[in-house]
């Protein structure tokens, strides 16, 4: 199962992370970071930008966080994806 999860992250153009995540979510986040994938966080707690309560890795330049409704996040993500040409962070 882990190999399939890794392959999914490897094959994706960007990674969506629902915060707080479940078991293994931060591992997937860090794999996406190591692979240079843009990351979009749906912050359900409005705490991602608070490094005293979360990880400073969430504040990296390739990480984009959003707090709001699921529908608003969907619209935000569609807008972001439609206006970007995705290349890994390491390609830039």
N, C-alpha and C positions, 0 to 999 in steps of 0.2 A: 504494500500500500504506500509506503514512504517513497518508493521509487516513482510511482505514478503521480504522487503529489509533487515531487520535485520536477518531474517532466512537465507537468501542467504549468508550473511557475516558469520553467525554462522556456516553454513554448509561447507564453502569453506576451502580448504587447505592453500590458500594464497590469498592475496588481491592485485589487480592491481588498481593503482590510476593514472589517467591521470591528470597531473598538467599543468596549473591551472584547477581545477575542477569546476563544476557548482554548482548550489544550492544543498546543502546537502552533497557535497563531503567530506568536512572536518568532518562532523558528522560521515559518514561511515568510514573514516580514523580512527577516534578516537574509534569507536566501534571495528574495527579490532584490534587496539592497545590494548584495554581493554580485548579482547578475546585472546590476545597473538598470533595473526596471523602474519606470515611474510608478509611484505608489499613491493611491487615493484612499484616504481614511474616511470612513463614515463614523464620525465621533458621536456615539449615542449618549455620552455623559458630559460633553463639553469640558473635558479634562485633558485632552491630548496636548494642548499647548501649555500645560502646567507641569514643568519638569520636576517639580517637587513631588508630584504624585504619579508621574509616568516616566517614560524613557526619553532621554535627550535625542535618541535616534529618530523620534517622530518629528523632530524639528529640522532634519536635514533638507537640503535644497530640492531633492527629487521627490519629497513627500509633500502631498497636498492634503490638507484636512478640511473637513466640512462638518458642521453641526447644524442639524435641522431635521425636517421630516424625510421619510424615505422617498416620497415623490419629489421633493426638492433636490435631494441628493441625486436621484436618477436624472433629473433635468440638468443639474450641474455636470454630472459625469458625461452625459451625451454631448453637451456643449464643449467640454474640455476635449473629449476624444475626437469630435468632428473638426476641431481647429488645429490639431497637432499632427505632425508627421513623427511617428514614434520610432526612436532609435534608442538604444541603451545609453545610459549615462556615460559609460566608458567610450562610446563612439563619438562623443562630442568633444 
